[in-house]
Amino acid sequence: MVLGGEADESTAQSLSPEDRAVDEALAALYEGTPEGAGTKRAAGLGASAPRVARWLGDIRQYFPSSIVQVMQRDAVDRLGITRLLMEPELLGAVEPDVHLVSTLLTLNEVMPEQTRNTAREVVRKVVLELEARLAERTRAAVTGALDRAARTTRPRHSDIDWDRTIRANLKHYSPELGTIVPDRVIGYARRNSSVQRDIVLAIDQSGSMAESVVYASLFGAVLGSMRALRTSLVVFDTAVVDLTDQLDDPVDVLFGTQLGGGTDINRALAYCEGLVVRPAETILVLVSDLYEGGVREELLRRARSLVESGVQVVALLALSDSGAPSYDAENATALSELGIPAFACTPDLFPDLMAAAIRREDLGVWAAKALPD
């Protein structure tokens, strides 16, 4: 099998029918020259949607879904079948994953209407899978951090959390008095405030940030569902679009993005600055590779102003599982010198990041401990 079907004659061994089918599925993708290399492509998918759909069905039969997803990405990269993803019958055969969603979003503006509904269903399936993996953990981490941030040891009588107070003082039980003599009292300092933090997510929708856009939009929807938070979601390239009113449906948010444009981070921060009404209670998460197409000096001036006003700002160079991102190191260093940590974060660690921000921890220190080198 390692040598493939072409080695039958030289080895005097023959592949079984099933192994030969697997070999043909691999050869269709990996034998020959990727499109654009200047020589004849020997791979056997061609530009036929039915042929690609059959191949997609074959690999789903022969390989686990994680391998299928890798092969699909390779097919897009090597064979240039992106255009065919705009055909509904082909979309129905794919194994949905984050990378496929990213590709579909880049095609959003040119996608035929008859394909759009199928594409939305593919995207919705991925979103539901990601929600099952990440949403509950995000809510738990953020709720725990908000709860801890809201406690006080000098509450008014009506604000005492009796359950936590009793559990915290069990060791101070007095047999003579037959009761607990509390050493400290725990309560809710913000009991009358329904919104404890304002969250602003500013998402760079340039083409290189596609996977980060998917995850950031999902987290925006999750955070937007929490009543203790006031969440705003802004996407930008050279223009700025506020998608906050669509946060109840992350699929709508994703189809409201337009991947592939330029980048004006300064303009985005100017818009976000206008959303800040409680600086000391605001967390601004900038998801961007920091390649600025606008005025860099103005970007840094505006970032400094936000920090000095009391806003907690963090720059995520990527929010994805894809490993070390490409980013503007000079701008990342300049922001760090302003007190704005800049680092890449995986989706699995994002809930802990938000919890640390709510607790007002030093996010640079948090990143150094929590994130791999």
SEMAR-498402 format. One record per residue (C-alpha): x, y, z; residue in three letters; residue number from 0. Coordinates in nm, 3 decimals. Example, Ala and Ser with C-alpha at 12.3 -4.5 7.8 and 13.67 -1.06 7.14 Angstrom:
@x 1.230 | y -0.450 | z 0.780 | residu ala | num 0
@x 1.367 | y -0.106 | z 0.714 | residu ser | num 1
REM end
This chain:
@x 0.000 | y 0.000 | z 0.000 | residu met | num 0
@x 0.289 | y 0.237 | z 0.079 | residu val | num 1
@x 0.433 | y 0.185 | z -0.271 | residu leu | num 2
@x 0.094 | y 0.224 | z -0.441 | residu gly | num 3
@x -0.069 | y 0.039 | z -0.726 | residu gly | num 4
@x 0.209 | y 0.121 | z -0.974 | residu glu | num 5
@x 0.446 | y -0.107 | z -0.781 | residu ala | num 6
@x 0.240 | y -0.423 | z -0.854 | residu asp | num 7
@x 0.465 | y -0.547 | z -1.136 | residu glu | num 8
@x 0.798 | y -0.484 | z -0.963 | residu ser | num 9
@x 0.694 | y -0.636 | z -0.631 | residu thr | num 10
@x 0.481 | y -0.924 | z -0.763 | residu ala | num 11
@x 0.219 | y -0.813 | z -0.512 | residu gln | num 12
@x -0.128 | y -0.683 | z -0.588 | residu ser | num 13
@x -0.346 | y -0.448 | z -0.389 | residu leu | num 14
@x -0.688 | y -0.566 | z -0.280 | residu ser | num 15
@x -0.983 | y -0.390 | z -0.448 | residu pro | num 16
@x -1.041 | y -0.180 | z -0.135 | residu glu | num 17
@x -0.672 | y -0.086 | z -0.102 | residu asp | num 18
@x -0.661 | y 0.001 | z -0.471 | residu arg | num 19
@x -0.961 | y 0.234 | z -0.423 | residu ala | num 20
@x -0.784 | y 0.401 | z -0.132 | residu val | num 21
@x -0.468 | y 0.433 | z -0.342 | residu asp | num 22
@x -0.664 | y 0.594 | z -0.626 | residu glu | num 23
@x -0.825 | y 0.843 | z -0.387 | residu ala | num 24
@x -0.482 | y 0.945 | z -0.258 | residu leu | num 25
@x -0.330 | y 0.955 | z -0.608 | residu ala | num 26
@x -0.606 | y 1.184 | z -0.731 | residu ala | num 27
@x -0.491 | y 1.443 | z -0.481 | residu leu | num 28
@x -0.120 | y 1.387 | z -0.419 | residu tyr | num 29
@x 0.028 | y 1.255 | z -0.745 | residu glu | num 30
@x 0.130 | y 1.509 | z -1.004 | residu gly | num 31
@x 0.188 | y 1.883 | z -0.987 | residu thr | num 32
@x -0.029 | y 2.129 | z -0.798 | residu pro | num 33
@x -0.220 | y 2.375 | z -1.010 | residu glu | num 34
@x -0.017 | y 2.678 | z -1.110 | residu gly | num 35
@x 0.324 | y 2.507 | z -1.113 | residu ala | num 36
@x 0.353 | y 2.530 | z -1.489 | residu gly | num 37
@x 0.343 | y 2.160 | z -1.582 | residu thr | num 38
@x 0.067 | y 1.914 | z -1.657 | residu lys | num 39
@x -0.125 | y 1.813 | z -1.348 | residu arg | num 40
@x -0.153 | y 1.437 | z -1.312 | residu ala | num 41
@x -0.395 | y 1.443 | z -1.021 | residu ala | num 42
@x -0.729 | y 1.297 | z -1.123 | residu gly | num 43
@x -0.991 | y 1.537 | z -0.986 | residu leu | num 44
@x -0.993 | y 1.780 | z -1.272 | residu gly | num 45
@x -1.249 | y 2.061 | z -1.271 | residu ala | num 46
@x -1.561 | y 1.845 | z -1.263 | residu ser | num 47
@x -1.792 | y 1.897 | z -0.966 | residu ala | num 48
@x -1.947 | y 1.548 | z -0.992 | residu pro | num 49
@x -1.599 | y 1.392 | z -0.999 | residu arg | num 50
@x -1.488 | y 1.594 | z -0.697 | residu val | num 51
@x -1.812 | y 1.506 | z -0.515 | residu ala | num 52
@x -1.749 | y 1.134 | z -0.576 | residu arg | num 53
@x -1.393 | y 1.173 | z -0.452 | residu trp | num 54
@x -1.515 | y 1.350 | z -0.138 | residu leu | num 55
@x -1.753 | y 1.062 | z -0.078 | residu gly | num 56
@x -1.471 | y 0.811 | z -0.124 | residu asp | num 57
@x -1.235 | y 0.971 | z 0.123 | residu ile | num 58
@x -1.511 | y 0.997 | z 0.383 | residu arg | num 59
@x -1.559 | y 0.623 | z 0.343 | residu gln | num 60
@x -1.189 | y 0.533 | z 0.372 | residu tyr | num 61
@x -1.050 | y 0.782 | z 0.625 | residu phe | num 62
@x -1.150 | y 0.930 | z 0.965 | residu pro | num 63
@x -1.298 | y 1.280 | z 0.964 | residu ser | num 64
@x -0.977 | y 1.444 | z 1.092 | residu ser | num 65
@x -0.785 | y 1.306 | z 0.790 | residu ile | num 66
@x -1.071 | y 1.396 | z 0.555 | residu val | num 67
@x -1.049 | y 1.757 | z 0.670 | residu gln | num 68
@x -0.675 | y 1.767 | z 0.599 | residu val | num 69
@x -0.727 | y 1.618 | z 0.253 | residu met | num 70
@x -1.003 | y 1.868 | z 0.175 | residu gln | num 71
@x -0.773 | y 2.158 | z 0.268 | residu arg | num 72
@x -0.498 | y 2.008 | z 0.051 | residu asp | num 73
@x -0.743 | y 1.978 | z -0.239 | residu ala | num 74
@x -0.827 | y 2.347 | z -0.212 | residu val | num 75
@x -0.458 | y 2.445 | z -0.189 | residu asp | num 76
@x -0.311 | y 2.203 | z -0.446 | residu arg | num 77
@x -0.583 | y 2.161 | z -0.706 | residu leu | num 78
@x -0.761 | y 2.494 | z -0.703 | residu gly | num 79
@x -1.111 | y 2.352 | z -0.651 | residu ile | num 80
@x -1.226 | y 2.653 | z -0.448 | residu thr | num 81
@x -1.454 | y 2.764 | z -0.730 | residu arg | num 82
@x -1.634 | y 2.430 | z -0.721 | residu leu | num 83
@x -1.729 | y 2.484 | z -0.359 | residu leu | num 84
@x -1.989 | y 2.728 | z -0.490 | residu met | num 85
@x -2.189 | y 2.435 | z -0.629 | residu glu | num 86
@x -2.455 | y 2.301 | z -0.387 | residu pro | num 87
@x -2.408 | y 1.934 | z -0.475 | residu glu | num 88
@x -2.039 | y 1.957 | z -0.389 | residu leu | num 89
@x -2.098 | y 2.137 | z -0.060 | residu leu | num 90
@x -2.333 | y 1.857 | z 0.040 | residu gly | num 91
@x -2.045 | y 1.608 | z 0.017 | residu ala | num 92
@x -1.782 | y 1.789 | z 0.222 | residu val | num 93
@x -1.678 | y 1.726 | z 0.583 | residu glu | num 94
@x -1.745 | y 2.063 | z 0.752 | residu pro | num 95
@x -1.467 | y 2.221 | z 0.959 | residu asp | num 96
@x -1.335 | y 2.563 | z 1.052 | residu val | num 97
@x -1.105 | y 2.582 | z 0.749 | residu his | num 98
@x -1.391 | y 2.506 | z 0.512 | residu leu | num 99
@x -1.602 | y 2.775 | z 0.679 | residu val | num 100
@x -1.314 | y 3.020 | z 0.631 | residu ser | num 101
@x -1.300 | y 2.934 | z 0.261 | residu thr | num 102
@x -1.677 | y 2.974 | z 0.221 | residu leu | num 103
@x -1.667 | y 3.314 | z 0.387 | residu leu | num 104
@x -1.404 | y 3.434 | z 0.141 | residu thr | num 105
@x -1.648 | y 3.334 | z -0.137 | residu leu | num 106
@x -1.945 | y 3.502 | z 0.029 | residu asn | num 107
@x -1.967 | y 3.801 | z -0.203 | residu glu | num 108
@x -1.949 | y 3.594 | z -0.524 | residu val | num 109
@x -2.151 | y 3.294 | z -0.411 | residu met | num 110
@x -2.460 | y 3.219 | z -0.627 | residu pro | num 111
@x -2.792 | y 3.248 | z -0.444 | residu glu | num 112
@x -2.871 | y 2.878 | z -0.494 | residu gln | num 113
@x -2.550 | y 2.790 | z -0.311 | residu thr | num 114
@x -2.591 | y 3.034 | z -0.025 | residu arg | num 115
@x -2.852 | y 2.832 | z 0.167 | residu asn | num 116
@x -2.638 | y 2.518 | z 0.146 | residu thr | num 117
@x -2.334 | y 2.715 | z 0.258 | residu ala | num 118
@x -2.525 | y 2.853 | z 0.557 | residu arg | num 119
@x -2.618 | y 2.500 | z 0.663 | residu glu | num 120
@x -2.254 | y 2.390 | z 0.638 | residu val | num 121
@x -2.147 | y 2.691 | z 0.845 | residu val | num 122
@x -2.425 | y 2.633 | z 1.099 | residu arg | num 123
@x -2.316 | y 2.273 | z 1.149 | residu lys | num 124
@x -1.960 | y 2.383 | z 1.228 | residu val | num 125
@x -2.083 | y 2.660 | z 1.458 | residu val | num 126
@x -2.299 | y 2.414 | z 1.654 | residu leu | num 127
@x -2.004 | y 2.178 | z 1.693 | residu glu | num 128
@x -1.782 | y 2.461 | z 1.815 | residu leu | num 129
@x -2.051 | y 2.583 | z 2.054 | residu glu | num 130
@x -2.079 | y 2.236 | z 2.204 | residu ala | num 131
@x -1.703 | y 2.238 | z 2.259 | residu arg | num 132
@x -1.649 | y 2.593 | z 2.380 | residu leu | num 133
@x -1.966 | y 2.778 | z 2.484 | residu ala | num 134
@x -2.038 | y 2.621 | z 2.822 | residu glu | num 135
@x -1.676 | y 2.643 | z 2.928 | residu arg | num 136
@x -1.669 | y 3.010 | z 2.832 | residu thr | num 137
@x -1.983 | y 3.088 | z 3.030 | residu arg | num 138
@x -1.854 | y 2.898 | z 3.333 | residu ala | num 139
@x -1.512 | y 3.070 | z 3.330 | residu ala | num 140
@x -1.657 | y 3.418 | z 3.279 | residu val | num 141
@x -1.936 | y 3.371 | z 3.535 | residu thr | num 142
@x -1.687 | y 3.249 | z 3.793 | residu gly | num 143
@x -1.460 | y 3.547 | z 3.731 | residu ala | num 144
@x -1.751 | y 3.792 | z 3.750 | residu leu | num 145
@x -1.873 | y 3.632 | z 4.070 | residu asp | num 146
@x -1.533 | y 3.657 | z 4.231 | residu arg | num 147
@x -1.482 | y 4.015 | z 4.111 | residu ala | num 148
@x -1.820 | y 4.112 | z 4.257 | residu ala | num 149
@x -1.756 | y 3.984 | z 4.609 | residu arg | num 150
@x -1.662 | y 4.212 | z 4.894 | residu thr | num 151
@x -1.562 | y 4.151 | z 5.256 | residu thr | num 152
@x -1.750 | y 4.462 | z 5.374 | residu arg | num 153
@x -2.102 | y 4.417 | z 5.238 | residu pro | num 154
@x -2.419 | y 4.575 | z 5.362 | residu arg | num 155
@x -2.642 | y 4.335 | z 5.555 | residu his | num 156
@x -2.877 | y 4.294 | z 5.259 | residu ser | num 157
@x -2.586 | y 4.210 | z 5.029 | residu asp | num 158
@x -2.432 | y 3.930 | z 5.239 | residu ile | num 159
@x -2.381 | y 3.599 | z 5.060 | residu asp | num 160
@x -2.470 | y 3.377 | z 5.355 | residu trp | num 161
@x -2.383 | y 3.048 | z 5.189 | residu asp | num 162
@x -2.025 | y 3.151 | z 5.106 | residu arg | num 163
@x -1.984 | y 3.333 | z 5.436 | residu thr | num 164
@x -2.081 | y 3.024 | z 5.639 | residu ile | num 165
@x -1.859 | y 2.791 | z 5.435 | residu arg | num 166
@x -1.565 | y 3.030 | z 5.465 | residu ala | num 167
@x -1.601 | y 3.047 | z 5.846 | residu asn | num 168
@x -1.680 | y 2.690 | z 5.948 | residu leu | num 169
@x -1.350 | y 2.669 | z 6.138 | residu lys | num 170
@x -1.472 | y 2.954 | z 6.358 | residu his | num 171
@x -1.762 | y 2.760 | z 6.503 | residu tyr | num 172
@x -1.805 | y 2.828 | z 6.878 | residu ser | num 173
@x -1.939 | y 2.529 | z 7.078 | residu pro | num 174
@x -2.011 | y 2.759 | z 7.374 | residu glu | num 175
@x -2.225 | y 2.991 | z 7.165 | residu leu | num 176
@x -2.356 | y 2.715 | z 6.939 | residu gly | num 177
@x -2.292 | y 2.927 | z 6.631 | residu thr | num 178
@x -2.027 | y 3.047 | z 6.390 | residu ile | num 179
@x -1.838 | y 3.363 | z 6.476 | residu val | num 180
@x -1.740 | y 3.485 | z 6.129 | residu pro | num 181
@x -1.390 | y 3.612 | z 6.075 | residu asp | num 182
@x -1.490 | y 3.763 | z 5.740 | residu arg | num 183
@x -1.818 | y 3.831 | z 5.566 | residu val | num 184
@x -1.858 | y 3.777 | z 5.193 | residu ile | num 185
@x -2.111 | y 3.965 | z 4.984 | residu gly | num 186
@x -2.196 | y 4.116 | z 4.647 | residu tyr | num 187
@x -2.069 | y 4.468 | z 4.602 | residu ala | num 188
@x -2.246 | y 4.505 | z 4.268 | residu arg | num 189
@x -2.572 | y 4.336 | z 4.341 | residu arg | num 190
@x -2.773 | y 4.625 | z 4.199 | residu asn | num 191
@x -2.574 | y 4.641 | z 3.875 | residu ser | num 192
@x -2.697 | y 4.401 | z 3.606 | residu ser | num 193
@x -2.402 | y 4.473 | z 3.372 | residu val | num 194
@x -2.063 | y 4.418 | z 3.532 | residu gln | num 195
@x -1.832 | y 4.445 | z 3.232 | residu arg | num 196
@x -1.841 | y 4.597 | z 2.885 | residu asp | num 197
@x -1.671 | y 4.380 | z 2.623 | residu ile | num 198
@x -1.567 | y 4.516 | z 2.283 | residu val | num 199
@x -1.442 | y 4.265 | z 2.026 | residu leu | num 200
@x -1.272 | y 4.428 | z 1.725 | residu ala | num 201
@x -1.200 | y 4.169 | z 1.457 | residu ile | num 202
@x -0.964 | y 4.219 | z 1.164 | residu asp | num 203
@x -1.132 | y 4.058 | z 0.862 | residu gln | num 204
@x -0.835 | y 4.065 | z 0.627 | residu ser | num 205
@x -0.787 | y 3.737 | z 0.442 | residu gly | num 206
@x -0.507 | y 3.610 | z 0.665 | residu ser | num 207
@x -0.737 | y 3.628 | z 0.970 | residu met | num 208
@x -1.011 | y 3.398 | z 0.834 | residu ala | num 209
@x -0.993 | y 3.128 | z 1.101 | residu glu | num 210
@x -0.968 | y 3.388 | z 1.377 | residu ser | num 211
@x -1.282 | y 3.557 | z 1.243 | residu val | num 212
@x -1.474 | y 3.231 | z 1.280 | residu val | num 213
@x -1.372 | y 3.174 | z 1.641 | residu tyr | num 214
@x -1.398 | y 3.540 | z 1.745 | residu ala | num 215
@x -1.750 | y 3.563 | z 1.603 | residu ser | num 216
@x -1.855 | y 3.253 | z 1.793 | residu leu | num 217
@x -1.712 | y 3.383 | z 2.120 | residu phe | num 218
@x -1.880 | y 3.717 | z 2.055 | residu gly | num 219
@x -2.216 | y 3.542 | z 2.031 | residu ala | num 220
@x -2.150 | y 3.345 | z 2.352 | residu val | num 221
@x -2.043 | y 3.654 | z 2.546 | residu leu | num 222
@x -2.335 | y 3.847 | z 2.399 | residu gly | num 223
@x -2.576 | y 3.594 | z 2.550 | residu ser | num 224
@x -2.456 | y 3.671 | z 2.905 | residu met | num 225
@x -2.666 | y 3.933 | z 3.082 | residu arg | num 226
@x -2.381 | y 4.040 | z 3.309 | residu ala | num 227
@x -2.186 | y 4.157 | z 3.004 | residu leu | num 228
@x -2.254 | y 4.429 | z 2.749 | residu arg | num 229
@x -2.084 | y 4.293 | z 2.439 | residu thr | num 230
@x -2.013 | y 4.479 | z 2.115 | residu ser | num 231
@x -1.871 | y 4.312 | z 1.807 | residu leu | num 232
@x -1.700 | y 4.514 | z 1.535 | residu val | num 233
@x -1.536 | y 4.381 | z 1.218 | residu val | num 234
@x -1.308 | y 4.589 | z 1.003 | residu phe | num 235
@x -1.084 | y 4.606 | z 0.700 | residu asp | num 236
@x -1.046 | y 4.957 | z 0.560 | residu thr | num 237
@x -1.406 | y 5.015 | z 0.670 | residu ala | num 238
@x -1.575 | y 4.935 | z 1.002 | residu val | num 239
@x -1.898 | y 4.737 | z 1.042 | residu val | num 240
@x -2.079 | y 4.698 | z 1.375 | residu asp | num 241
@x -2.243 | y 4.354 | z 1.394 | residu leu | num 242
@x -2.359 | y 4.380 | z 1.755 | residu thr | num 243
@x -2.726 | y 4.360 | z 1.659 | residu asp | num 244
@x -2.663 | y 4.017 | z 1.501 | residu gln | num 245
@x -2.492 | y 3.858 | z 1.801 | residu leu | num 246
@x -2.789 | y 3.632 | z 1.873 | residu asp | num 247
@x -2.696 | y 3.427 | z 1.564 | residu asp | num 248
@x -2.324 | y 3.365 | z 1.500 | residu pro | num 249
@x -2.404 | y 3.240 | z 1.149 | residu val | num 250
@x -2.549 | y 3.582 | z 1.064 | residu asp | num 251
@x -2.240 | y 3.740 | z 1.212 | residu val | num 252
@x -2.012 | y 3.527 | z 0.997 | residu leu | num 253
@x -2.203 | y 3.603 | z 0.680 | residu phe | num 254
@x -2.189 | y 3.970 | z 0.776 | residu gly | num 255
@x -1.810 | y 3.963 | z 0.745 | residu thr | num 256
@x -1.628 | y 4.027 | z 0.421 | residu gln | num 257
@x -1.290 | y 3.854 | z 0.425 | residu leu | num 258
@x -1.000 | y 3.965 | z 0.215 | residu gly | num 259
@x -0.987 | y 4.344 | z 0.232 | residu gly | num 260
@x -0.714 | y 4.580 | z 0.349 | residu gly | num 261
@x -0.660 | y 4.685 | z 0.710 | residu thr | num 262
@x -0.713 | y 5.013 | z 0.895 | residu asp | num 263
@x -0.674 | y 4.932 | z 1.265 | residu ile | num 264
@x -0.664 | y 5.299 | z 1.358 | residu asn | num 265
@x -1.010 | y 5.356 | z 1.212 | residu arg | num 266
@x -1.141 | y 5.050 | z 1.395 | residu ala | num 267
@x -1.003 | y 5.171 | z 1.728 | residu leu | num 268
@x -1.153 | y 5.514 | z 1.666 | residu ala | num 269
@x -1.494 | y 5.352 | z 1.630 | residu tyr | num 270
@x -1.441 | y 5.132 | z 1.937 | residu cys | num 271
@x -1.334 | y 5.436 | z 2.137 | residu glu | num 272
@x -1.682 | y 5.575 | z 2.075 | residu gly | num 273
@x -1.837 | y 5.262 | z 2.227 | residu leu | num 274
@x -1.657 | y 5.307 | z 2.559 | residu val | num 275
@x -1.882 | y 5.460 | z 2.826 | residu val | num 276
@x -1.724 | y 5.301 | z 3.138 | residu arg | num 277
@x -1.349 | y 5.282 | z 3.073 | residu pro | num 278
@x -1.260 | y 5.114 | z 3.402 | residu ala | num 279
@x -1.518 | y 4.842 | z 3.337 | residu glu | num 280
@x -1.433 | y 4.788 | z 2.968 | residu thr | num 281
@x -1.225 | y 4.512 | z 2.809 | residu ile | num 282
@x -1.127 | y 4.571 | z 2.446 | residu leu | num 283
@x -1.003 | y 4.264 | z 2.257 | residu val | num 284
@x -0.836 | y 4.350 | z 1.925 | residu leu | num 285
@x -0.805 | y 4.039 | z 1.708 | residu val | num 286
@x -0.553 | y 4.132 | z 1.439 | residu ser | num 287
@x -0.215 | y 4.044 | z 1.292 | residu asp | num 288
@x -0.136 | y 4.417 | z 1.331 | residu leu | num 289
@x -0.036 | y 4.477 | z 0.968 | residu tyr | num 290
@x -0.159 | y 4.834 | z 0.960 | residu glu | num 291
@x -0.263 | y 4.994 | z 0.633 | residu gly | num 292
@x -0.369 | y 5.318 | z 0.801 | residu gly | num 293
@x -0.172 | y 5.578 | z 0.992 | residu val | num 294
@x 0.054 | y 5.392 | z 1.235 | residu arg | num 295
@x 0.136 | y 5.693 | z 1.455 | residu glu | num 296
@x -0.232 | y 5.770 | z 1.497 | residu glu | num 297
@x -0.302 | y 5.404 | z 1.581 | residu leu | num 298
@x -0.045 | y 5.409 | z 1.861 | residu leu | num 299
@x -0.168 | y 5.745 | z 1.991 | residu arg | num 300
@x -0.524 | y 5.614 | z 2.005 | residu arg | num 301
@x -0.414 | y 5.291 | z 2.173 | residu ala | num 302
@x -0.229 | y 5.491 | z 2.438 | residu arg | num 303
@x -0.536 | y 5.706 | z 2.497 | residu ser | num 304
@x -0.753 | y 5.399 | z 2.554 | residu leu | num 305
@x -0.510 | y 5.253 | z 2.807 | residu val | num 306
@x -0.470 | y 5.584 | z 2.991 | residu glu | num 307
@x -0.848 | y 5.617 | z 3.017 | residu ser | num 308
@x -0.861 | y 5.288 | z 3.207 | residu gly | num 309
@x -0.970 | y 5.049 | z 2.931 | residu val | num 310
@x -0.811 | y 4.704 | z 2.953 | residu gln | num 311
@x -0.682 | y 4.634 | z 2.601 | residu val | num 312
@x -0.536 | y 4.310 | z 2.466 | residu val | num 313
@x -0.423 | y 4.234 | z 2.110 | residu ala | num 314
@x -0.472 | y 3.877 | z 1.993 | residu leu | num 315
@x -0.244 | y 3.816 | z 1.696 | residu leu | num 316
@x -0.453 | y 3.509 | z 1.617 | residu ala | num 317
@x -0.745 | y 3.325 | z 1.775 | residu leu | num 318
@x -0.700 | y 2.986 | z 1.616 | residu ser | num 319
@x -0.549 | y 2.638 | z 1.640 | residu asp | num 320
@x -0.319 | y 2.696 | z 1.344 | residu ser | num 321
@x 0.004 | y 2.757 | z 1.532 | residu gly | num 322
@x 0.237 | y 3.056 | z 1.522 | residu ala | num 323
@x 0.081 | y 3.336 | z 1.316 | residu pro | num 324
@x 0.244 | y 3.584 | z 1.083 | residu ser | num 325
@x 0.218 | y 3.932 | z 1.237 | residu tyr | num 326
@x 0.378 | y 4.275 | z 1.245 | residu asp | num 327
@x 0.636 | y 4.233 | z 1.520 | residu ala | num 328
@x 0.721 | y 4.604 | z 1.529 | residu glu | num 329
@x 0.361 | y 4.703 | z 1.601 | residu asn | num 330
@x 0.323 | y 4.421 | z 1.854 | residu ala | num 331
@x 0.629 | y 4.550 | z 2.042 | residu thr | num 332
@x 0.505 | y 4.909 | z 2.027 | residu ala | num 333
@x 0.168 | y 4.809 | z 2.174 | residu leu | num 334
@x 0.337 | y 4.606 | z 2.447 | residu ser | num 335
@x 0.536 | y 4.912 | z 2.546 | residu glu | num 336
@x 0.203 | y 5.093 | z 2.589 | residu leu | num 337
@x 0.081 | y 4.824 | z 2.827 | residu gly | num 338
@x -0.117 | y 4.630 | z 2.566 | residu ile | num 339
@x -0.002 | y 4.267 | z 2.559 | residu pro | num 340
@x 0.005 | y 4.110 | z 2.213 | residu ala | num 341
@x 0.004 | y 3.734 | z 2.169 | residu phe | num 342
@x -0.172 | y 3.452 | z 1.986 | residu ala | num 343
@x -0.434 | y 3.251 | z 2.172 | residu cys | num 344
@x -0.600 | y 2.918 | z 2.105 | residu thr | num 345
@x -0.980 | y 2.892 | z 2.123 | residu pro | num 346
@x -0.955 | y 2.649 | z 2.415 | residu asp | num 347
@x -0.767 | y 2.908 | z 2.622 | residu leu | num 348
@x -0.981 | y 3.208 | z 2.529 | residu phe | num 349
@x -1.233 | y 3.148 | z 2.815 | residu pro | num 350
@x -0.946 | y 3.156 | z 3.067 | residu asp | num 351
@x -0.811 | y 3.472 | z 2.904 | residu leu | num 352
@x -1.145 | y 3.648 | z 2.945 | residu met | num 353
@x -1.169 | y 3.531 | z 3.305 | residu ala | num 354
@x -0.821 | y 3.669 | z 3.377 | residu ala | num 355
@x -0.916 | y 4.001 | z 3.216 | residu ala | num 356
@x -1.231 | y 4.026 | z 3.427 | residu ile | num 357
@x -1.023 | y 3.962 | z 3.739 | residu arg | num 358
@x -0.794 | y 4.242 | z 3.618 | residu arg | num 359
@x -0.488 | y 4.021 | z 3.612 | residu glu | num 360
@x -0.177 | y 4.124 | z 3.422 | residu asp | num 361
@x -0.253 | y 3.960 | z 3.087 | residu leu | num 362
@x 0.110 | y 3.964 | z 2.980 | residu gly | num 363
@x 0.197 | y 3.756 | z 3.286 | residu val | num 364
@x -0.108 | y 3.535 | z 3.226 | residu trp | num 365
@x 0.001 | y 3.469 | z 2.867 | residu ala | num 366
@x 0.356 | y 3.384 | z 2.972 | residu ala | num 367
@x 0.222 | y 3.119 | z 3.209 | residu lys | num 368
@x -0.074 | y 2.984 | z 3.012 | residu ala | num 369
@x 0.044 | y 2.983 | z 2.652 | residu leu | num 370
@x 0.307 | y 2.753 | z 2.497 | residu pro | num 371
@x 0.632 | y 2.912 | z 2.384 | residu asp | num 372
REM end
